[in-house]
Structures are given as C-alpha cells and as structure tokens.
C-alpha cells in the first residue's frame, strides 16, 4: 500500500507533522495483508457488524503499521501497541501509542468511506476525516456542537451547510483524539476556531482532501498557538 499513499502538505508551524492519505479501491480492501496485525486488532475487526467496515478497519490498521514501521525501520508485525490512560478519568482508553522504543513517535488514525488518514508527529497528535453527510443529517447532529458553531452551520447556505458542519466536526474530532478523551469529553465545551478556548495549546489544521470530504489534524504545542 505504501506505493499509493501520499503525503499531505500541512501548515504545521513547527514542520513536525506528517499526514499520509490513502484512497482505497474495493480491490485493495480485499487484498490487505491482515497477517501483519495482532490478535487484539483482528478481534476488534471481528466485532464490527458490516463486512465493509471490517475490511476498512483492517486496511487502515495495516497501513498504520506499515507507515510506523517505515518511520522506525522495523518490521510492521513487530510493533506493539497499548492505550494510554485517559486524561479525564484515568481509564485505559486514552490515545493509542507504541510500547517501544522509548522515542517512538505519536500517531493518530482515521478513515471514512474510501479515505484513510494517518498522522505521525513527535508530540501528541490527532487526525480525523469525514465524508459529507446529507444536509438533514448535518442539521440534526449540529445540535451537539458549541452554540457559536451551530450558528455557523445555520447561517450557511443549504448547498454549503454539509461542508461547513463537516469541517467543524473534523476539527473537534482531531483535537479530542489528540487530547486522548475522544468525543466523550463533549463537543459543545469550546469553539474550534477560538484561540482562547480549551484547545489553545494545540494547533488545529484543515487538510486538503478530495471533494466530498473534510479533514483536520491537531498537534500539541509548547506554547499558546493560534489555531490555523
């Protein structure tokens, strides 16, 4: 798969963020080498209900292993993963990370429809990709966002509303995955474009993707950085 993955040019001020994108055909999903995965990954895939969902999960996790293995110069099957403690409750469902080596990079994985994104950085990072929903679905789910963001969605022309909603949602998901809490922390507690909000110690970057998709990456900063 690495021969078809492309690197997305990101506006990361520090230049430390790599985001990789793969657009999968159905044939690629069928050919994925699941022997690279561990028992826990195969078990998680087995618990998914749809065959297409299982194939996308397996393909995405094989791609993650291959990219990390290339970065670390080790065989993909030798990588060992764990879950960091959740920063909100301490439970074992925080950011995924590598058990070793000690200097292993941070990473994040997301996929939607036929796009897979992998972000790799030396600092905590989150990435998210979403395909545009129907306008009616965007209107229904927009109620979970911050009031200022709901206003942005409501103010958009009908032809643009799904795109506006999806961009805001992807930015929130990327940030919350980077923090390690996921959406359980709540989507209405801060504004994704407000540098004085809860994500002021993170840089959130919109990603240039194929038509019909919105994506974002979030990377931790050492100082208060303006959200791009």
FENDA-V502924 format. One record per backbone hydrogen bond with DSSP energy under -0.5 kcal/mol. NH is the residue of the N-H (numbers start at 1). CO is the residue of the C=O. E is the energy in kcal/mol with one decimal. If there is no record, write none. Layout:
# FENDA-V502924
{{NH | CO | E} {NH | CO | E}}
This chain:
# FENDA-V502924
{{4 | 1 | -2.3} {5 | 1 | -0.8} {6 | 21 | -2.6} {8 | 19 | -3.2} {10 | 8 | -0.6} {13 | 11 | -0.6} {15 | 12 | -1.2} {18 | 16 | -0.5} {18 | 120 | -2.6} {19 | 8 | -0.6} {20 | 118 | -3.1} {21 | 6 | -3.0} {22 | 116 | -2.3} {24 | 22 | -0.6} {24 | 114 | -2.5} {29 | 25 | -1.9} {30 | 26 | -1.5} {31 | 27 | -1.2} {32 | 28 | -0.7} {34 | 32 | -1.4} {36 | 33 | -1.6} {37 | 34 | -1.6} {42 | 38 | -2.1} {43 | 39 | -2.4} {44 | 40 | -2.2} {45 | 41 | -2.0} {46 | 42 | -2.1} {47 | 43 | -1.4} {48 | 45 | -1.3} {54 | 50 | -2.1} {55 | 51 | -2.3} {56 | 52 | -2.3} {57 | 53 | -2.3} {58 | 54 | -2.5} {59 | 55 | -2.5} {60 | 56 | -2.6} {61 | 57 | -2.2} {62 | 58 | -2.1} {63 | 59 | -2.4} {64 | 60 | -2.2} {65 | 61 | -2.0} {66 | 62 | -2.5} {67 | 63 | -2.5} {68 | 64 | -2.5} {69 | 65 | -2.7} {70 | 66 | -2.1} {71 | 67 | -2.1} {72 | 68 | -2.5} {73 | 69 | -1.9} {74 | 69 | -1.6} {78 | 75 | -1.6} {79 | 76 | -1.3} {82 | 97 | -2.3} {84 | 95 | -2.9} {86 | 91 | -3.2} {90 | 86 | -2.3} {93 | 91 | -1.6} {94 | 84 | -2.5} {97 | 82 | -2.4} {99 | 80 | -2.7} {104 | 101 | -1.8} {106 | 121 | -2.9} {108 | 119 | -1.9} {110 | 117 | -2.3} {112 | 115 | -2.2} {115 | 112 | -2.5} {116 | 22 | -2.2} {117 | 110 | -3.3} {118 | 20 | -2.2} {119 | 108 | -2.6} {120 | 18 | -2.8} {121 | 106 | -2.2} {126 | 218 | -2.5} {128 | 216 | -2.3} {130 | 214 | -2.7} {132 | 212 | -2.8} {138 | 134 | -2.5} {139 | 135 | -2.7} {140 | 136 | -1.7} {141 | 137 | -2.4} {142 | 138 | -2.0} {143 | 140 | -0.7} {144 | 141 | -2.4} {145 | 142 | -1.8} {146 | 187 | -0.7} {149 | 146 | -0.7} {150 | 146 | -2.7} {151 | 147 | -1.9} {152 | 148 | -1.3} {153 | 149 | -2.2} {154 | 150 | -2.6} {155 | 151 | -2.2} {156 | 152 | -0.9} {156 | 153 | -0.7} {160 | 157 | -1.7} {161 | 157 | -1.2} {162 | 158 | -0.5} {164 | 160 | -2.5} {165 | 161 | -2.6} {166 | 162 | -2.4} {167 | 163 | -2.2} {168 | 164 | -1.9} {169 | 165 | -2.6} {170 | 166 | -2.7} {171 | 167 | -2.0} {172 | 168 | -2.1} {173 | 169 | -2.7} {174 | 170 | -2.6} {175 | 171 | -2.1} {176 | 172 | -2.7} {177 | 173 | -2.5} {178 | 174 | -2.1} {179 | 175 | -2.5} {180 | 176 | -1.8} {181 | 176 | -1.2} {182 | 176 | -2.0} {184 | 181 | -0.6} {185 | 182 | -1.8} {186 | 183 | -1.8} {194 | 191 | -1.8} {195 | 193 | -0.6} {197 | 194 | -1.8} {200 | 197 | -1.5} {202 | 199 | -1.8} {203 | 219 | -2.7} {204 | 202 | -0.5} {205 | 203 | -0.5} {205 | 217 | -3.3} {207 | 215 | -2.6} {209 | 207 | -0.8} {213 | 210 | -1.5} {214 | 130 | -2.6} {215 | 207 | -0.6} {216 | 128 | -2.2} {217 | 205 | -2.3} {218 | 126 | -2.9} {219 | 203 | -2.3} {220 | 124 | -2.5} {221 | 201 | -2.6} {225 | 200 | -1.6} {228 | 204 | -0.7}}
